[in-house]
Amino acid sequence: MELTDLRDRIDGLDDQLLSILNERMELVKKVGELKRSSQSIIYRPEREKQILDRLAKHNNGLLTRQAIDAIFFEIFAVSRNLELPERVSYLGPEGSFTHQAAESRFGAMSEYLVLPTIHSVFESVETGRAKFGVVPIENNQEGMVVETADFLREKNLSIVAEMLLKVHFTFASQSDNLKSIKRIYSKDIAFRQCGKFISEYLEGMGIELVAVDSTSKAAKLASEEPEAAAICSSISARLFGVPILFDNIEDSDQNQTRFLILAKDFTNVKSSDDKTTVIANLPNTNRPGVLYEFLKDFNDRGINLTKIESRPLRGEASFRAWFLVEFLGHMDDPKVQEIMHKYGTHLKWLGSYVRVA
């Protein structure tokens, strides 16, 4: 078969895809009308998971699960914007990994509010200036984002969903000759996480490493200086039009960041695989055995704890702590209800959501 024939067939399939997508959007529009009339929630992560699981189960082609998820998350995002356009805030700047995470779930068409701090993202959702907020909660190489953990305790927001994003760094520059590069801009943490690349490719070249506030700012500076380069995300390199010379230059290909989607007064319907997050302000933590007894309650009920992080209880002279606790299961599970009732006001439920990590 000739190349022209193959392209003609692809064009024909594209036409069919467009027609089918438009047909889907007509149904989505009707769903949106029904949801608005009944005051139903537009964003349903558990429903999206059901669709993706079903598609993956019946898939017998070349598309991987990751590819299916990427394609349909964009379709879901377009669908939600047809049902009810909603503003999404995220920790900036534009071109950051949080921006990339937000777009991976809410798509390129959503209206975004780019904010400078984690506190401002929480506040935007709390005040209703944004329907959803996207913030980082932890990196598997660097640990917990303590600001996010602290505001989860202080603010009254719900966790809607979690997302995992593999952190890939690129080396971008207007110059295609490494010998002409005099300085590299990036965030200090990015320099640490790309140490092998720097030592193997740039050692002894006298290149200055300049730490800046964000990898997005690094890309912007590299776009303005012909003799500069940036270690940044691919989205920020594209955003500022800086050619990518090397991709995936991070030391570890296991580097991942987990993000949370936040909303106000949001409850997910139970799915087949859920995780729950609570804040535990345990009484009398200075008494021997208090934490042990709390953890034993989960063990006795066969509930799998996946994370427990301690944070200082601010405003007190003592060294008491509160705990961010995550476990498998949904708030509506009877055994989870037993624990919630036993500890009462000492536990703050933050949300039950589809488990990703």
C-alpha positions as CSV (number, residue, x, y, z in Angstrom):
1,M,0.0,0.0,0.0
2,E,1.3,3.4,-0.9
3,L,1.9,6.2,1.6
4,T,-0.8,8.3,0.0
5,D,-3.3,5.5,0.4
6,L,-2.4,5.1,4.1
7,R,-2.8,8.9,4.7
8,D,-6.2,8.8,2.9
9,R,-7.3,6.0,5.3
10,I,-6.0,8.0,8.3
11,D,-7.9,11.1,7.1
12,G,-11.1,9.0,6.8
13,L,-10.7,7.6,10.3
14,D,-10.1,11.1,11.6
15,D,-13.3,12.3,10.1
16,Q,-15.1,9.4,11.7
17,L,-13.5,10.2,15.1
18,L,-14.6,13.8,14.9
19,S,-18.2,12.7,14.1
20,I,-18.2,10.3,17.0
21,L,-16.8,12.8,19.4
22,N,-19.4,15.4,18.4
23,E,-22.1,12.8,18.9
24,R,-20.6,12.1,22.4
25,M,-20.6,15.8,23.2
26,E,-24.3,16.1,22.3
27,L,-25.0,13.4,24.9
28,V,-22.7,15.1,27.4
29,K,-24.6,18.4,26.9
30,K,-27.8,16.6,27.8
31,V,-26.2,15.1,30.9
32,G,-25.1,18.5,31.9
33,E,-28.6,19.9,31.6
34,L,-29.9,17.1,33.9
35,K,-27.1,17.6,36.4
36,R,-27.8,21.4,36.6
37,S,-31.5,20.8,37.1
38,S,-30.8,18.4,40.0
39,Q,-27.8,20.4,41.4
40,S,-25.6,17.3,40.8
41,I,-21.8,17.5,40.8
42,I,-20.1,17.7,37.4
43,Y,-16.7,16.2,38.2
44,R,-17.0,12.5,39.1
45,P,-13.5,10.9,39.3
46,E,-15.0,7.4,40.2
47,R,-17.1,7.5,37.0
48,E,-14.0,8.4,34.9
49,K,-12.1,5.5,36.5
50,Q,-15.0,3.1,35.6
51,I,-14.8,4.3,32.0
52,L,-11.0,4.0,31.8
53,D,-11.0,0.5,33.5
54,R,-13.7,-0.7,31.0
55,L,-11.8,0.6,28.0
56,A,-8.5,-0.9,29.2
57,K,-10.2,-4.3,29.8
58,H,-11.6,-4.4,26.3
59,N,-8.6,-3.0,24.5
60,N,-7.0,-5.3,22.0
61,G,-5.0,-2.8,20.0
62,L,-1.6,-0.9,20.2
63,L,-2.7,1.7,22.7
64,T,-1.3,1.3,26.2
65,R,-3.3,2.0,29.4
66,Q,-1.2,5.2,29.8
67,A,-2.1,6.3,26.2
68,I,-5.8,5.5,26.7
69,D,-5.8,7.5,30.0
70,A,-4.1,10.5,28.3
71,I,-6.5,10.6,25.4
72,F,-9.7,10.2,27.5
73,F,-8.7,12.6,30.3
74,E,-8.6,15.3,27.6
75,I,-12.0,14.1,26.3
76,F,-13.4,14.2,29.9
77,A,-12.0,17.7,30.4
78,V,-13.7,19.0,27.2
79,S,-16.9,17.2,28.2
80,R,-16.9,18.9,31.7
81,N,-16.4,22.3,30.1
82,L,-19.5,21.7,28.0
83,E,-21.5,20.5,31.0
84,L,-20.4,23.4,33.2
85,P,-17.3,25.6,32.7
86,E,-15.3,25.7,36.0
87,R,-12.2,27.6,37.0
88,V,-9.2,25.6,38.3
89,S,-6.4,27.2,40.3
90,Y,-2.9,25.8,40.6
91,L,0.4,26.6,42.2
92,G,2.3,28.5,39.6
93,P,4.1,29.8,37.7
94,E,2.8,28.9,34.3
95,G,4.8,26.0,32.9
96,S,5.4,24.4,36.3
97,F,5.0,20.7,37.0
98,T,1.8,21.6,38.9
99,H,0.6,23.3,35.7
100,Q,1.4,20.1,33.8
101,A,-0.5,18.0,36.4
102,A,-3.6,20.3,36.3
103,E,-3.7,20.2,32.5
104,S,-3.3,16.4,32.5
105,R,-6.6,16.1,34.4
106,F,-8.6,19.2,33.4
107,G,-7.3,19.7,29.9
108,A,-6.0,22.6,27.9
109,M,-9.5,24.2,27.5
110,S,-10.2,24.8,31.1
111,E,-10.0,28.3,32.6
112,Y,-7.0,28.4,34.9
113,L,-6.0,30.7,37.8
114,V,-2.2,30.7,38.3
115,L,-1.3,31.5,41.9
116,P,2.0,32.2,43.6
117,T,1.7,30.1,46.8
118,I,0.0,27.0,48.1
119,H,-1.9,29.2,50.6
120,S,-3.4,31.2,47.8
121,V,-4.6,28.1,46.0
122,F,-6.4,26.9,49.2
123,E,-7.8,30.4,49.7
124,S,-9.1,30.6,46.0
125,V,-11.1,27.4,46.5
126,E,-12.2,28.3,50.0
127,T,-13.6,31.7,48.8
128,G,-15.2,30.2,45.6
129,R,-12.9,32.1,43.2
130,A,-12.0,28.7,41.8
131,K,-14.0,25.4,41.8
132,F,-11.0,23.2,42.1
133,G,-7.4,23.7,43.2
134,V,-4.3,21.6,42.4
135,V,-1.3,21.4,44.8
136,P,1.6,19.1,45.3
137,I,1.5,16.9,48.4
138,E,4.7,14.8,48.1
139,N,7.7,13.8,46.0
140,N,9.0,10.3,46.3
141,Q,12.6,11.5,46.3
142,E,12.2,14.7,48.5
143,G,9.3,13.8,50.8
144,M,6.2,15.6,52.0
145,V,5.2,19.1,51.0
146,V,4.7,20.4,54.5
147,E,2.8,23.6,53.5
148,T,0.1,21.5,51.8
149,A,-0.1,19.2,54.8
150,D,-0.5,22.1,57.2
151,F,-3.2,23.8,55.2
152,L,-5.1,20.6,54.9
153,R,-5.4,20.7,58.7
154,E,-6.1,24.5,58.9
155,K,-8.6,24.9,56.0
156,N,-11.9,23.3,55.4
157,L,-11.5,21.8,52.0
158,S,-12.0,18.3,50.6
159,I,-9.6,16.1,48.7
160,V,-11.4,15.2,45.4
161,A,-8.7,13.2,43.7
162,E,-4.9,12.4,43.7
163,M,-2.7,12.4,40.7
164,L,0.8,11.0,40.0
165,L,3.2,12.8,37.6
166,K,6.5,11.4,36.6
167,V,9.0,14.3,36.9
168,H,11.1,14.6,33.8
169,F,13.6,17.4,33.2
170,T,14.8,18.7,29.9
171,F,17.9,20.6,28.9
172,A,16.8,23.5,26.7
173,S,18.7,26.2,25.0
174,Q,18.7,28.4,21.9
175,S,22.3,27.3,21.2
176,D,22.8,23.9,19.7
177,N,26.5,23.9,20.7
178,L,27.2,23.1,24.4
179,K,30.6,24.9,24.2
180,S,28.9,28.2,23.6
181,I,26.7,28.0,26.7
182,K,27.9,30.1,29.6
183,R,25.2,29.7,32.2
184,I,22.4,27.3,33.1
185,Y,19.3,28.4,35.0
186,S,17.2,26.1,37.1
187,K,15.7,25.6,40.5
188,D,18.2,24.3,43.2
189,I,16.3,21.0,43.6
190,A,16.5,20.4,39.8
191,F,20.2,20.8,39.8
192,R,20.4,18.2,42.6
193,Q,18.1,15.8,40.7
194,C,20.1,16.1,37.4
195,G,23.6,15.9,39.0
196,K,24.7,13.0,36.8
197,F,23.9,14.7,33.6
198,I,25.6,17.9,34.7
199,S,28.8,16.0,35.7
200,E,28.9,13.8,32.6
201,Y,28.0,16.3,29.9
202,L,29.1,19.7,31.3
203,E,32.0,18.9,33.7
204,G,35.1,21.2,33.2
205,M,33.3,23.6,30.8
206,G,33.2,26.5,33.2
207,I,29.5,26.8,32.9
208,E,27.8,28.8,35.8
209,L,24.8,27.2,37.5
210,V,22.4,29.9,38.5
211,A,19.5,29.0,40.9
212,V,16.2,30.7,40.3
213,D,12.7,30.5,41.8
214,S,11.3,28.0,39.4
215,T,12.1,25.9,36.3
216,S,9.5,28.0,34.4
217,K,11.5,31.1,35.2
218,A,14.6,29.3,34.1
219,A,13.0,28.6,30.7
220,K,12.0,32.2,30.3
221,L,15.5,33.4,31.0
222,A,17.0,30.9,28.6
223,S,14.6,32.2,25.9
224,E,16.0,35.7,26.4
225,E,19.7,34.8,26.4
226,P,21.3,33.0,23.4
227,E,24.3,31.8,25.5
228,A,22.1,30.4,28.3
229,A,20.3,27.1,28.9
230,A,17.6,25.9,31.3
231,I,17.0,22.7,33.1
232,C,13.2,22.7,33.1
233,S,10.0,20.8,32.4
234,S,9.1,20.1,28.8
235,I,5.9,22.2,29.1
236,S,7.8,25.3,30.2
237,A,10.4,24.8,27.3
238,R,7.5,24.7,24.9
239,L,5.7,27.6,26.6
240,F,8.7,29.9,26.1
241,G,9.8,28.5,22.7
242,V,13.2,27.2,23.9
243,P,14.5,24.2,21.8
244,I,15.0,21.0,23.8
245,L,18.5,19.6,23.3
246,F,18.3,16.7,25.8
247,D,15.2,15.1,27.3
248,N,14.7,13.0,30.5
249,I,18.0,14.1,32.1
250,E,17.0,13.4,35.7
251,D,19.2,11.0,37.7
252,S,16.3,8.7,38.6
253,D,13.5,7.6,36.2
254,Q,11.4,6.8,39.4
255,N,11.1,10.4,40.4
256,Q,7.4,11.1,40.9
257,T,5.3,13.8,42.5
258,R,1.8,13.3,43.9
259,F,-0.7,16.1,43.5
260,L,-4.1,16.6,45.1
261,I,-7.2,18.1,43.6
262,L,-9.1,20.2,46.2
263,A,-12.7,21.4,46.4
264,K,-15.2,22.8,48.9
265,D,-17.9,20.5,50.3
266,F,-17.1,17.6,47.9
267,T,-17.9,13.9,48.4
268,N,-17.0,11.1,46.1
269,V,-19.2,8.1,45.5
270,K,-17.5,4.9,46.6
271,S,-15.5,3.2,43.8
272,S,-13.9,-0.2,43.6
273,D,-10.5,1.1,44.9
274,D,-10.5,4.0,47.3
275,K,-8.1,5.8,49.6
276,T,-9.1,8.0,52.6
277,T,-7.1,10.9,54.2
278,V,-7.8,12.1,57.8
279,I,-6.1,14.5,60.2
280,A,-5.6,12.9,63.7
281,N,-5.4,15.2,66.7
282,L,-5.0,12.4,69.3
283,P,-5.7,13.2,72.9
284,N,-3.0,12.9,75.5
285,T,-0.2,12.1,73.0
286,N,2.3,12.3,75.8
287,R,0.8,9.2,77.4
288,P,2.6,6.0,76.5
289,G,0.8,3.8,74.0
290,V,-1.6,6.4,72.6
291,L,-0.3,6.2,69.0
292,Y,0.1,2.4,69.3
293,E,-3.5,2.0,70.3
294,F,-4.7,4.3,67.4
295,L,-2.7,2.3,64.8
296,K,-3.8,-1.0,66.4
297,D,-7.4,0.0,65.7
298,F,-6.7,0.0,62.0
299,N,-4.8,-3.3,62.2
300,D,-7.6,-5.0,64.2
301,R,-10.1,-4.1,61.5
302,G,-7.8,-5.1,58.6
303,I,-7.5,-1.5,57.2
304,N,-4.2,-1.0,55.4
305,L,-2.5,2.3,56.5
306,T,-0.4,3.7,53.6
307,K,1.0,6.8,55.2
308,I,1.3,8.5,58.6
309,E,3.2,11.9,58.9
310,S,3.6,13.8,62.1
311,R,3.5,17.6,62.2
312,P,4.1,20.0,65.1
313,L,1.1,21.3,66.9
314,R,1.7,25.0,66.5
315,G,0.7,27.5,69.2
316,E,1.6,25.2,72.1
317,A,4.8,25.2,74.3
318,S,4.9,21.4,74.3
319,F,6.3,19.1,71.6
320,R,2.9,17.5,70.8
321,A,2.1,16.6,67.2
322,W,-0.8,15.9,65.0
323,F,-0.8,13.3,62.2
324,L,-1.7,13.2,58.5
325,V,-3.0,9.6,58.0
326,E,-3.9,7.8,54.8
327,F,-5.4,4.4,54.5
328,L,-7.2,2.2,51.9
329,G,-11.0,2.3,52.0
330,H,-13.9,4.7,51.8
331,M,-15.6,6.7,54.5
332,D,-18.8,4.7,53.9
333,D,-17.1,1.4,54.7
334,P,-18.5,0.0,58.0
335,K,-15.0,-0.6,59.5
336,V,-13.9,2.9,58.7
337,Q,-17.1,4.3,60.2
338,E,-16.2,2.4,63.4
339,I,-12.9,4.2,63.7
340,M,-14.4,7.6,62.8
341,H,-17.1,7.2,65.5
342,K,-14.6,5.9,68.1
343,Y,-12.3,9.0,67.8
344,G,-15.1,11.5,67.1
345,T,-13.8,15.1,66.9
346,H,-10.2,13.9,67.2
347,L,-10.4,12.9,63.6
348,K,-10.9,15.3,60.7
349,W,-12.0,13.6,57.5
350,L,-10.5,15.2,54.4
351,G,-11.9,12.9,51.7
352,S,-12.2,9.5,50.2
353,Y,-11.2,9.3,46.6
354,V,-10.0,6.9,43.8
355,R,-6.6,5.5,44.7
356,V,-3.8,6.2,42.2
357,A,-0.7,5.9,44.4
